[in-house]
């Protein structure tokens, strides 16, 4: 509550003070106000998304994030905070009906998951399968997830092999520096997930 109030007051202060200062410097106050408002709103949105993801991680739940599902509400006119409050209230009410989820068996969810899998597989046509240094990392990601029962492992296989294969193919300059950073991160992740637990058991 205090954090949200602090963010609101800070953004409001910037929203009204910034155009006044820059307006005195000769800039159009209307244009500065619009640009400041846009950046302030964007900052609030990103802050809310970041806080929710952090809180979800601390509580041991899956990451909560504003994602493409939000576009369904936006498409029918939900563009204010009332939409978020309504969604949150409905989720609270749904907690009382959670025991009913035991009625939903695997036979019900399996067909839906198969359809989702087919829709996801349609994106594979965009992969350049003729390029080995691109195709192998993609293949390892696709196969790694179901074989290891771990999404992190599958993604890690792709991020680890892609920079190495691109370098071996003489295309090192095409690899973004961020990919090399992710290579180190995922190697560390694989070490923590696969090696460290065995050492503790021993």
For each residue, the residues with C-beta under 8 A, 3 or more apart:
1: 4 5
2: 5 6
3: 6 7 51
4: 1 7 8
5: 1 2 8 9
6: 2 3 9 10
7: 3 4 10 11 44 47
8: 4 5 11 12 44
9: 5 6 12 13
10: 6 7 13 14
11: 7 8 14 15 40 43 44
12: 8 9 15 16
13: 9 10 16 17
14: 10 11 17 18 36 40
15: 11 12 18 19 33 36 37 40
16: 12 13 19 20
17: 13 14 20 21
18: 14 15 21 22 32 36
19: 15 16 22 23 29 32 33 36
20: 16 17 23 24 29
21: 17 18 24 25
22: 18 19 25 27 29 32
23: 19 20 26 27 28 29 32
24: 20 21
25: 21 22
26: 23
27: 22 23 31 32
28: 23 31 32
29: 19 20 22 23 32 33
30: 33 34
31: 27 28 34 35
32: 18 19 22 23 27 28 29 35 36
33: 15 19 29 30 36 37
34: 30 31 37 38
35: 31 32 38 39
36: 14 15 18 19 32 33 39 40
37: 15 33 34 40 41
38: 34 35 41 42
39: 35 36 42 43
40: 11 14 15 36 37 43 44
41: 37 38 44 45
42: 38 39 45 46
43: 11 39 40 46 47
44: 7 8 11 40 41 47 48
45: 41 42 48 49 66
46: 42 43 49 50
47: 7 43 44 50 51
48: 44 45 51 52 66
49: 45 46 52 53 65 66
50: 46 47 53 54
51: 3 47 48 54 55
52: 48 49 55 56 64 65 66
53: 49 50 56 57 63 64 65
54: 50 51 57 58
55: 51 52 58 59 64
56: 52 53 59 61 62 63 64
57: 53 54 60 61 63
58: 54 55
59: 55 56
60: 57
61: 56 57 64
62: 56
63: 53 56 57
64: 52 53 55 56 61
65: 49 52 53
66: 45 48 49 52 70
67: 70
68: 71
69: 72
70: 66 67 73 74
71: 68 74 75
72: 69 75 76
73: 70 76 78 83 87
74: 70 71 77 78 79
75: 71 72
76: 72 73
77: 74
78: 73 74 82 83
79: 74 83
80: 83
81: 84 85
82: 78 85 86
83: 73 78 79 80 86 87
84: 81 87 88
85: 81 82 88 89
86: 82 83 89 90
87: 73 83 84 90 91
88: 84 85 91 92
89: 85 86 92 93
90: 86 87 93 94
91: 87 88 94 95
92: 88 89 95
93: 89 90 96 97
94: 90 91 97 98
95: 91 92 98
96: 93
97: 93 94 100 101
98: 94 95 101
99: 102
100: 97 103 104
101: 97 98 104
102: 99
103: 100
104: 100 101 108 109
105: 108 109
106: 109 110
107: 110
108: 104 105 111 112
109: 104 105 106 112 113
110: 106 107 113 114
111: 108 114 115
112: 108 109 115 116
113: 109 110 116 117
114: 110 111 117 118
115: 111 112 118 119
116: 112 113 119 120
117: 113 114 120 121
118: 114 115 121 122
119: 115 116 122
120: 116 117 123
121: 117 118 124
122: 118 119 125
123: 120 126
124: 121 127 138 142
125: 122
126: 123
127: 124 134 135 138
128: 131 134 135
129: 135
130: 135
131: 128 134 135
132: 135 136 165 169
133: 136 137 162 165 166 168 169 171
134: 127 128 131 137 138 162
135: 127 128 129 130 131 132 138 139
136: 132 133 139 140 161 165
137: 133 134 140 141 157 158 159 161 162 165
138: 124 127 134 135 141 142 158
139: 135 136 142 143
140: 136 137 143 144 154 157 158 161
141: 137 138 144 145 154 155 157 158
142: 124 138 139 145 154
143: 139 140 146 147 154
144: 140 141 147 148 153 154 155 156 157 158
145: 141 142 148 150 151 153 154 155
146: 143 149 154
147: 143 144
148: 144 145 153 154
149: 146
150: 145 153 154 193
151: 145 154 155
152: 155 156 189 193
153: 144 145 148 150 156 157 190 193
154: 140 141 142 143 144 145 146 148 150 151 157 158
155: 141 144 145 151 152 158 159 186
156: 144 152 153 159 160 186 189 190
157: 137 140 141 144 153 154 160 161
158: 137 138 140 141 144 154 155 161 162
159: 137 155 156 162 163 179 182 183 185 186
160: 156 157 163 164 183 186 187 190
161: 136 137 140 157 158 164 165
162: 133 134 137 158 159 165 166 175 179
163: 159 160 166 167 175 179 180 183
164: 160 161 167 168 183
165: 132 133 136 137 161 162 168 169
166: 133 162 163 169 171 172 174 175
167: 163 164 170 171 172 175
168: 133 164 165
169: 132 133 165 166
170: 167
171: 133 166 167 174 175
172: 166 167 175
173:
174: 166 171
175: 162 163 166 167 171 172 179 180
176: 179 180
177: 180 181
178: 181 182
179: 159 162 163 175 176 182 183
180: 163 175 176 177 183 184
181: 177 178 184 185
182: 159 178 179 185 186
183: 159 160 163 164 179 180 186 187
184: 180 181 187 188
185: 159 181 182 188 189
186: 155 156 159 160 182 183 189 190
187: 160 183 184 190 191
188: 184 185 191 192
189: 152 156 185 186 192 193
190: 153 156 160 186 187 193 194 195
191: 187 188 194 195 196
192: 188 189 195 196
193: 150 152 153 189 190 196 197
194: 190 191 197 198
195: 190 191 192 198 199
196: 191 192 193 199 200
197: 193 194 200 201
198: 194 195 201 202
199: 195 196 202
200: 196 197
201: 197 198
202: 198 199
